Structure formats: C-alpha cells, structure tokens
Amino acid sequence: MGKFKVIIHVNEMDRWNVALGNVSNLLASVGNDNVDAIVLGNGNSVIAYEDPQKIKVMSELSKKGARFRACRNSLNKMKTEGRISVTESELPAFIKIVPAGITEVIRRQHEGYAYLKP
C-alpha cells in the first residue's frame, strides 16, 4: 500500500485546533513517511496565519512532513477588509500559496487525496 494521501480543509477559525490535532494524530499513527498530508486554509481561517501559537504548531508539523497551503483569494479578501495584516510575502516559508482554495481541494481529490473537513 502506498502513502495515505489527505487534504484537510479548514475554512473556519474554530476548527484549527481539531485540524492540527488530526494531522498530529495521523502522523503518529502511521508514521511521517507514510502520509502525504496537505492542510489548506481558506475563508476566515487564514487569520490563523498570523497567530504565533498556531504558526508554531504548524511549523512543527511541517518538519514532520505536513504541507500547509493558504488560499490567495482569502488572504487578499481578509487583507482588504482589514481583518489581517500579513501579506503573502510575510508568511512563513512552509506555508505555500494556492490561487484558489476550492480549486486546490478539487484538484487534490482528482489526484486521489481523501478529503477531511474537521
């Protein structure tokens, strides 16, 4: 059997702790080398990319192989509305930008990734 492939979709701020716990538990359960986990933040959840405590946990998980993605559309909207101050270039290097979160979810599902929405 190949790697477990999962995209974890977080679009609400109050779901981050559950999502990060899911990633941590998955990596511990099957081993870092047996998982291809992508955590996608879009909508209001991109506000978490300014939260030092959440960034610390994300950074630790990224060192174990989890990949983090941020929706450009959501970042731009939240920035325009004044709900965040961080720009794309100010995000930690382990957080990559995707043009549209929903497109990323669909693309990954077509690639065989399981969809998880905590």
Number of C-alpha atoms within 10 A of each C-alpha: 4 7 13 15 18 19 23 23 24 25 21 16 15 13 15 19 13 13 19 20 15 15 21 18 12 16 20 11 11 12 13 18 11 16 20 17 24 22 24 26 29 24 19 18 22 26 21 17 21 16 10 10 11 15 17 11 14 23 19 13 20 17 11 16 18 21 19 21 20 26 24 21 16 21 26 16 14 19 15 11 10 9 13 18 13 16 13 15 8 10 15 13 10 15 20 15 19 17 13 14 23 13 12 18 19 13 12 16 15 10 10 12 19 15 16 13 12 17
